[in-house]
Amino acid sequence: MLLKKGIQVKIITGKDKGKTGEILEIDRKLGKLKIKSINMIKRHLKPTKENKGGIISKENFIHQSNIKNIDDTKKNKKTTGKK
C-alpha cells in the first residue's frame, strides 16, 4: 500500500472504526502512522517556561494494517451491475 504524508485513509478496526483522517506522520521502521484526530490519548505535562502544563490530548500511533487508503479506492472504483 502506498502511504504518504497528507493522504486520506479510513480506519477499518479498533475504537475509531469507520472514521477517516489525514496522515500526519509515518514511522516506517515500526509500520505505524499518526492520523489527524484518530486514536487520541491524554498526556499530563509539567509546567515549564514555554508551556503552561496540564492535561492535553494528542494523536497516538496506529498500525498500518488497521487502515485503508481511500484516495486510491475513489479513483479506481468501477460500478458493475445489471443492465
Residue, then its C-alpha position, 0 to 999 in steps of 0.5 A: m500500500l502506498l502511504k504518504k504524508g497528507i493522504q486520506v485513509k479510513i480506519i477499518t478496526g479498533k475504537d475509531k472504526g469507520k472514521t477517516g483522517e489525514i496522515l500526519e506522520i509515518d514511522r516506517k521502521l515500526g509500520k505505524l502512522k499518526i492520523k489527524s484526530i484518530n486514536m487520541i490519548k491524554r498526556h499530563l505535562k509539567p509546567t515549564k517556561e514555554n508551556k503552561g502544563g496540564i492535561i492535553s490530548k494528542e494523536n497516538f500511533i496506529h498500525q498500518s494494517n488497521i487502515k485503508n487508503i481511500d484516495d486510491t479506492k475513489k479513483n479506481k472504483k468501477t460500478t458493475g451491475k445489471k443492465 
